[in-house]
Amino acid sequence: MIAVGVLLHAKQMSRSQFEIATNLIVPVVQATLAVYLFRAGSGEHRLLEASVGAGLMGIWSSVLFGSGGAIQSQRWQGTLEMIMLAPRRPVLVILPITIATALTGTYAMLATLAWGRVLYGIRLDFAHPAAFTVAAVVCVFALGMFGLLMAATFVLMRNANALSNTLEYPVWLVSGMLVPITMLPSWTAPLAAVLPTTWGARALREATSGGPVWPSVGICLAISTACAVLGAFALVRVERRARAAATLALA
């Protein structure tokens, strides 16, 4: 059921002109800005880290807007009520949406790396190539599970896009996808510590420039699992709340 749902939602996103334009153009623009910003620094690995960070930003945008947009589209089409009332647990119905958006967002990582290599000559010289591949898979999984947790709010809210627009940039910054967390105010450290995106970004950065990759991967997996459990529980509560308040439909 999850596999069929992922395939279905991936096909739906591939038919959306907005999704296609966003996924094709935005990651390349972000990678270009990141490379020019980091060129002032020293070290070839800094440019590679910029490309990786921009790719991770693209995946997060895909998950955030893809999940919120998919649920909002279901609400506009009048099918969200049928989805939430299906004889399956809500998590099994919403999970394919978040997984599909995360898998679609992997293009952002591949595009930014290819763009940096072809246009700017950035060498794809990863310190730990195998660990980078594992960290990338774990990071995609983490973003999908984090998206599942966010989906509970999207189901409850009639205008999910409003929350998506609010969360995009703060999570970029607090997770250290492009700017080091040490450059941020100290009060952001507790917020960063509980986000799976923080540890996923750290694992990718350590695999790129060298460092202990596996502890970050382990923490990322643990937080992602917690997000999946909390998301499944929240969706049950949100479904009951939304049905009682009659907020699944637009009117």
C-alpha positions as CSV (number, residue, x, y, z in Angstrom):
1,M,0.0,0.0,0.0
2,I,2.8,2.4,0.9
3,A,4.7,1.6,-2.4
4,V,1.6,2.2,-4.5
5,G,0.8,5.4,-2.7
6,V,4.4,6.7,-3.2
7,L,4.2,5.9,-6.9
8,L,0.8,7.6,-7.2
9,H,1.9,10.8,-5.5
10,A,5.2,10.9,-7.4
11,K,3.2,10.7,-10.6
12,Q,0.9,13.5,-9.4
13,M,3.8,15.8,-8.6
14,S,5.3,15.0,-12.0
15,R,2.2,16.4,-13.7
16,S,2.2,19.7,-11.7
17,Q,3.8,22.6,-13.5
18,F,4.5,24.3,-10.3
19,E,6.3,21.3,-8.8
20,I,8.3,20.8,-12.0
21,A,9.4,24.4,-12.2
22,T,10.2,24.6,-8.5
23,N,12.3,21.4,-8.4
24,L,14.1,22.2,-11.6
25,I,15.0,25.9,-11.1
26,V,15.2,26.6,-7.3
27,P,18.0,24.1,-6.4
28,V,20.2,25.5,-9.2
29,V,19.6,29.1,-8.1
30,Q,20.4,28.1,-4.5
31,A,23.5,26.3,-5.5
32,T,24.7,29.3,-7.5
33,L,24.2,31.7,-4.6
34,A,25.9,29.3,-2.2
35,V,28.9,28.9,-4.4
36,Y,29.4,32.6,-4.8
37,L,29.0,33.2,-1.1
38,F,31.5,30.5,-0.1
39,R,34.1,31.4,-2.7
40,A,35.4,34.0,-0.4
41,G,36.5,31.3,2.0
42,S,39.5,29.1,1.7
43,G,39.5,25.4,0.8
44,E,38.0,23.5,-2.0
45,H,35.9,21.4,0.4
46,R,34.0,24.6,1.4
47,L,32.6,24.9,-2.1
48,L,31.6,21.2,-2.1
49,E,29.9,21.7,1.3
50,A,28.0,24.7,-0.2
51,S,26.7,22.5,-3.0
52,V,25.7,19.7,-0.6
53,G,24.0,22.2,1.7
54,A,22.1,23.8,-1.2
55,G,21.0,20.3,-2.2
56,L,19.7,19.6,1.3
57,M,17.8,22.9,1.3
58,G,16.1,21.8,-1.9
59,I,15.1,18.4,-0.4
60,W,13.6,20.2,2.6
61,S,11.7,22.6,0.5
62,S,10.3,19.7,-1.6
63,V,9.2,17.9,1.5
64,L,7.7,20.9,3.2
65,F,5.9,22.4,0.2
66,G,5.2,19.0,-1.4
67,S,3.5,17.6,1.8
68,G,1.6,20.7,2.5
69,G,0.7,21.2,-1.1
70,A,-0.5,17.6,-1.6
71,I,-2.7,17.7,1.5
72,Q,-4.1,21.1,0.4
73,S,-4.8,19.8,-3.1
74,Q,-6.7,16.8,-1.6
75,R,-8.7,19.3,0.4
76,W,-9.4,21.5,-2.6
77,Q,-10.5,18.4,-4.6
78,G,-12.8,17.2,-1.9
79,T,-10.9,13.9,-1.4
80,L,-9.2,14.6,1.9
81,E,-12.3,13.5,3.8
82,M,-12.3,10.1,2.0
83,I,-8.6,9.7,2.5
84,M,-8.8,10.3,6.3
85,L,-12.0,8.1,6.5
86,A,-10.4,5.2,4.7
87,P,-10.3,1.9,6.6
88,R,-6.6,2.3,7.3
89,R,-4.6,4.1,9.9
90,P,-4.0,7.7,8.9
91,V,-0.3,7.3,9.0
92,L,-0.4,4.7,6.2
93,V,-2.4,7.1,4.1
94,I,-0.2,10.2,4.7
95,L,3.2,8.5,4.8
96,P,3.3,7.8,1.0
97,I,2.9,11.6,0.4
98,T,5.9,12.6,2.6
99,I,8.1,9.7,1.2
100,A,7.2,10.7,-2.4
101,T,8.1,14.4,-1.8
102,A,11.4,13.3,-0.1
103,L,12.4,11.0,-3.0
104,T,11.5,13.7,-5.5
105,G,13.6,16.1,-3.6
106,T,16.7,14.0,-4.1
107,Y,16.9,15.5,-7.6
108,A,17.9,18.8,-5.8
109,M,21.0,17.1,-4.3
110,L,22.0,15.5,-7.6
111,A,21.3,18.7,-9.5
112,T,23.4,21.0,-7.2
113,L,26.4,18.6,-7.3
114,A,26.2,18.3,-11.1
115,W,25.7,22.1,-11.5
116,G,28.7,22.8,-9.3
117,R,30.9,20.3,-11.1
118,V,30.0,21.3,-14.7
119,L,29.8,25.1,-14.3
120,Y,32.2,25.9,-11.5
121,G,34.6,22.9,-11.7
122,I,34.0,21.8,-8.1
123,R,35.7,18.4,-7.6
124,L,33.4,15.8,-6.0
125,D,36.1,14.7,-3.7
126,F,34.2,13.4,-0.7
127,A,36.3,12.4,2.3
128,H,34.0,9.3,2.9
129,P,32.2,8.5,-0.3
130,A,30.4,5.4,1.0
131,A,29.4,7.1,4.2
132,F,28.1,10.1,2.2
133,T,25.8,7.8,0.3
134,V,24.5,6.2,3.5
135,A,24.1,9.6,5.1
136,A,22.2,10.9,2.1
137,V,19.7,8.0,2.2
138,V,19.3,8.5,6.0
139,C,18.8,12.2,5.5
140,V,16.1,11.6,2.9
141,F,14.4,9.2,5.3
142,A,14.7,11.7,8.1
143,L,13.1,14.5,6.1
144,G,10.3,12.2,5.1
145,M,9.6,11.3,8.7
146,F,9.8,14.9,9.8
147,G,7.4,15.7,7.0
148,L,5.0,13.1,8.4
149,L,5.0,14.8,11.7
150,M,4.4,18.1,10.0
151,A,1.5,16.6,8.0
152,A,-0.6,16.3,11.1
153,T,-0.7,20.1,11.3
154,F,-1.3,20.3,7.6
155,V,-4.4,18.1,8.0
156,L,-5.7,20.2,10.8
157,M,-5.1,23.6,9.1
158,R,-7.3,24.6,6.2
159,N,-4.4,26.7,4.8
160,A,-1.4,24.5,5.0
161,N,0.7,26.7,2.7
162,A,0.7,29.4,5.3
163,L,2.7,27.2,7.7
164,S,4.9,25.9,4.9
165,N,6.0,29.4,4.0
166,T,6.7,30.2,7.7
167,L,8.9,27.1,8.4
168,E,11.1,27.0,5.3
169,Y,13.8,29.5,6.1
170,P,14.0,29.0,9.9
171,V,14.6,25.3,9.5
172,W,17.3,26.0,6.9
173,L,19.1,28.2,9.4
174,V,18.6,26.4,12.6
175,S,19.6,23.0,11.1
176,G,22.9,24.4,9.8
177,M,22.2,23.3,6.2
178,L,24.3,26.2,4.9
179,V,25.3,28.4,7.8
180,P,27.3,26.7,10.7
181,I,25.2,26.4,13.8
182,T,28.1,27.9,15.8
183,M,27.4,31.2,14.0
184,L,23.8,31.4,15.4
185,P,22.7,32.7,18.8
186,S,23.1,30.2,21.7
187,W,19.4,29.9,22.3
188,T,19.0,28.2,18.9
189,A,21.1,25.2,20.1
190,P,18.3,23.3,21.9
191,L,16.0,23.8,18.9
192,A,18.7,22.4,16.5
193,A,19.4,19.4,18.7
194,V,15.9,18.0,18.4
195,L,15.6,18.4,14.6
196,P,16.5,15.4,12.4
197,T,17.6,17.9,9.7
198,T,20.4,19.1,11.9
199,W,22.0,15.7,12.3
200,G,21.4,14.8,8.7
201,A,23.1,18.0,7.6
202,R,26.0,17.3,10.0
203,A,26.4,13.8,8.8
204,L,26.6,14.9,5.2
205,R,29.0,17.7,6.0
206,E,31.3,15.3,7.9
207,A,31.2,12.8,5.1
208,T,32.1,15.6,2.7
209,S,35.0,17.2,4.6
210,G,36.0,14.4,7.0
211,G,34.8,13.6,10.5
212,P,32.9,11.1,12.6
213,V,29.9,10.4,10.3
214,W,28.2,7.5,12.1
215,P,27.3,9.1,15.4
216,S,25.4,11.8,13.5
217,V,23.7,9.2,11.3
218,G,22.7,7.2,14.4
219,I,21.2,10.3,16.2
220,C,19.4,11.3,12.9
221,L,17.9,7.8,12.7
222,A,16.8,7.9,16.3
223,I,15.1,11.3,16.0
224,S,13.5,10.3,12.7
225,T,12.0,7.2,14.3
226,A,10.7,9.3,17.1
227,C,9.1,11.7,14.5
228,A,7.5,8.7,12.8
229,V,6.0,7.5,16.1
230,L,4.8,11.0,17.1
231,G,3.5,11.6,13.7
232,A,1.4,8.4,13.7
233,F,0.0,9.3,17.1
234,A,-0.6,12.9,16.1
235,L,-2.5,12.0,12.9
236,V,-4.9,9.9,14.9
237,R,-5.6,12.7,17.3
238,V,-5.8,15.3,14.5
239,E,-8.2,13.1,12.5
240,R,-10.6,13.0,15.4
241,R,-10.2,16.7,16.1
242,A,-10.7,17.6,12.4
243,R,-13.8,15.4,12.0
244,A,-15.3,16.8,15.2
245,A,-14.6,20.4,14.1
246,A,-15.6,19.7,10.5
247,T,-12.3,21.2,9.2
248,L,-11.4,18.5,6.7
249,A,-13.3,20.2,3.9
250,L,-13.0,23.8,2.7
251,A,-16.6,24.6,3.6
